[in-house]
Amino acid sequence: MRGDLTDEEGAIIGGLLPPERERWSRPAQDNHLFLNEMLYVLRVGCPWRNMHERYGK
């Protein structure tokens, strides 16, 4: 989708993100997808509940 991170950009940023949450939390999902979700919400200005279905829940 327009405005999403490319694979190259995701690889650069991915090295800066933790691979997993704290010990008692659920494991982190795909950080690349999560960054694209956050960027979409910031770009469009919609609430999380109205996010594009491409990004899932």
Z-matrix of the N, CA and C atoms (Angstrom, degrees):
N
C 1 1.437
C 2 1.525 1 108.52
N 3 1.291 2 115.14 1 148.08
C 4 1.460 3 119.50 2 -179.51
C 5 1.520 4 110.48 3 -59.78
N 6 1.309 5 117.03 4 132.79
C 7 1.448 6 121.95 5 179.44
C 8 1.520 7 114.21 6 95.43
N 9 1.338 8 117.94 7 -12.12
C 10 1.460 9 120.73 8 177.73
C 11 1.517 10 110.36 9 -73.24
N 12 1.314 11 115.70 10 156.80
C 13 1.458 12 120.73 11 175.76
C 14 1.529 13 109.88 12 -68.62
N 15 1.306 14 116.14 13 142.01
C 16 1.458 15 119.64 14 173.28
C 17 1.525 16 108.37 15 -76.71
N 18 1.328 17 117.19 16 168.98
C 19 1.462 18 120.69 17 178.04
C 20 1.525 19 111.22 18 -61.91
N 21 1.328 20 116.97 19 -36.28
C 22 1.466 21 120.63 20 179.43
C 23 1.525 22 110.89 21 -66.82
N 24 1.328 23 116.63 22 -43.62
C 25 1.466 24 120.44 23 178.02
C 26 1.523 25 110.93 24 -65.50
N 27 1.326 26 116.45 25 -40.03
C 28 1.457 27 120.65 26 178.44
C 29 1.515 28 112.30 27 -63.82
N 30 1.341 29 116.67 28 -36.10
C 31 1.463 30 120.76 29 178.69
C 32 1.528 31 111.15 30 -66.92
N 33 1.316 32 116.56 31 -37.90
C 34 1.468 33 120.70 32 179.55
C 35 1.527 34 110.02 33 -67.38
N 36 1.303 35 116.56 34 -48.84
C 37 1.461 36 120.97 35 -178.04
C 38 1.525 37 111.28 36 -72.82
N 39 1.327 38 117.36 37 -33.82
C 40 1.460 39 121.58 38 -177.67
C 41 1.509 40 113.96 39 -57.28
N 42 1.322 41 117.44 40 -31.92
C 43 1.451 42 121.25 41 178.35
C 44 1.519 43 113.22 42 -67.91
N 45 1.321 44 116.46 43 -18.44
C 46 1.465 45 120.94 44 -179.35
C 47 1.526 46 112.74 45 -91.69
N 48 1.331 47 116.79 46 -10.89
C 49 1.463 48 121.06 47 -176.25
C 50 1.518 49 111.13 48 -97.92
N 51 1.316 50 117.25 49 147.65
C 52 1.466 51 119.73 50 178.43
C 53 1.526 52 110.31 51 -69.02
N 54 1.319 53 118.22 52 142.47
C 55 1.460 54 120.66 53 -179.24
C 56 1.520 55 112.83 54 -75.17
N 57 1.317 56 117.33 55 -19.90
C 58 1.448 57 120.82 56 -175.62
C 59 1.520 58 109.21 57 -152.10
N 60 1.327 59 116.17 58 152.66
C 61 1.465 60 120.53 59 176.90
C 62 1.521 61 109.29 60 -76.74
N 63 1.311 62 115.53 61 -173.51
C 64 1.456 63 120.26 62 -177.76
C 65 1.524 64 112.21 63 -60.18
N 66 1.270 65 116.95 64 168.71
C 67 1.455 66 124.23 65 -171.74
C 68 1.529 67 113.83 66 -54.64
N 69 1.322 68 118.83 67 -40.75
C 70 1.458 69 121.56 68 -174.45
C 71 1.517 70 113.28 69 -95.06
N 72 1.306 71 118.36 70 1.97
C 73 1.459 72 121.57 71 179.66
C 74 1.521 73 110.37 72 -95.56
N 75 1.304 74 113.96 73 168.32
C 76 1.466 75 118.60 74 174.44
C 77 1.519 76 109.20 75 -66.71
N 78 1.328 77 117.58 76 151.15
C 79 1.468 78 119.32 77 175.99
C 80 1.527 79 110.23 78 -62.77
N 81 1.311 80 116.22 79 147.63
C 82 1.455 81 120.87 80 177.76
C 83 1.522 82 109.35 81 -66.75
N 84 1.302 83 115.59 82 147.97
C 85 1.461 84 120.93 83 176.37
C 86 1.524 85 107.98 84 -88.84
N 87 1.294 86 117.15 85 -156.41
C 88 1.453 87 122.93 86 -178.20
C 89 1.528 88 110.15 87 -67.86
N 90 1.326 89 117.32 88 111.25
C 91 1.465 90 121.18 89 -179.33
C 92 1.518 91 112.17 90 -64.48
N 93 1.335 92 116.99 91 -33.93
C 94 1.465 93 121.38 92 179.53
C 95 1.538 94 109.26 93 -61.78
N 96 1.323 95 116.66 94 -46.20
C 97 1.460 96 121.04 95 178.92
C 98 1.529 97 110.42 96 -64.64
N 99 1.327 98 117.49 97 -41.99
C 100 1.464 99 120.74 98 179.77
C 101 1.528 100 111.16 99 -61.92
N 102 1.323 101 117.48 100 -41.10
C 103 1.469 102 120.04 101 177.58
C 104 1.521 103 110.83 102 -63.20
N 105 1.337 104 116.76 103 -41.32
C 106 1.458 105 119.54 104 177.83
C 107 1.527 106 111.21 105 -63.98
N 108 1.331 107 117.31 106 -37.08
C 109 1.463 108 120.74 107 176.53
C 110 1.523 109 110.82 108 -62.73
N 111 1.318 110 116.78 109 -46.66
C 112 1.470 111 120.45 110 179.98
C 113 1.526 112 110.94 111 -62.87
N 114 1.323 113 117.06 112 -43.08
C 115 1.458 114 120.27 113 179.69
C 116 1.525 115 111.17 114 -64.14
N 117 1.335 116 117.14 115 -37.33
C 118 1.461 117 120.78 116 178.18
C 119 1.530 118 110.54 117 -62.68
N 120 1.330 119 116.58 118 -47.05
C 121 1.473 120 120.47 119 -179.59
C 122 1.530 121 109.98 120 -61.70
N 123 1.319 122 117.63 121 -41.56
C 124 1.461 123 120.48 122 179.36
C 125 1.527 124 111.77 123 -68.62
N 126 1.322 125 116.59 124 -39.32
C 127 1.460 126 120.97 125 -177.04
C 128 1.532 127 111.28 126 -70.25
N 129 1.337 128 116.52 127 -43.94
C 130 1.465 129 121.05 128 -174.75
C 131 1.521 130 111.76 129 -88.41
N 132 1.327 131 116.62 130 -29.47
C 133 1.452 132 120.60 131 -179.83
C 134 1.512 133 113.64 132 82.50
N 135 1.324 134 116.83 133 20.95
C 136 1.464 135 119.82 134 -179.89
C 137 1.521 136 110.56 135 -92.67
N 138 1.341 137 117.80 136 157.68
C 139 1.463 138 119.70 137 173.19
C 140 1.521 139 110.33 138 -72.90
N 141 1.324 140 116.45 139 161.46
C 142 1.475 141 121.24 140 -178.34
C 143 1.520 142 111.25 141 -55.01
N 144 1.325 143 118.03 142 -38.25
C 145 1.466 144 120.65 143 -175.49
C 146 1.529 145 112.31 144 -67.82
N 147 1.318 146 118.10 145 -19.10
C 148 1.462 147 121.76 146 179.89
C 149 1.522 148 112.44 147 -103.18
N 150 1.310 149 116.66 148 17.61
C 151 1.458 150 120.62 149 -178.17
C 152 1.522 151 110.98 150 -65.77
N 153 1.296 152 116.77 151 150.91
C 154 1.458 153 123.37 152 179.27
C 155 1.524 154 110.26 153 -56.41
N 156 1.330 155 117.57 154 137.86
C 157 1.460 156 121.38 155 -176.80
C 158 1.529 157 113.43 156 -63.68
N 159 1.308 158 117.21 157 -15.48
C 160 1.470 159 121.00 158 178.02
C 161 1.535 160 111.45 159 -58.88
N 162 1.324 161 116.04 160 -30.77
C 163 1.458 162 121.08 161 -175.02
C 164 1.519 163 113.33 162 -88.90
N 165 1.296 164 118.67 163 -6.37
C 166 1.454 165 120.83 164 179.55
C 167 1.519 166 111.32 165 78.62
N 168 1.342 167 114.71 166 -160.17
C 169 1.470 168 119.86 167 -177.98
C 170 1.513 169 110.78 168 -83.98
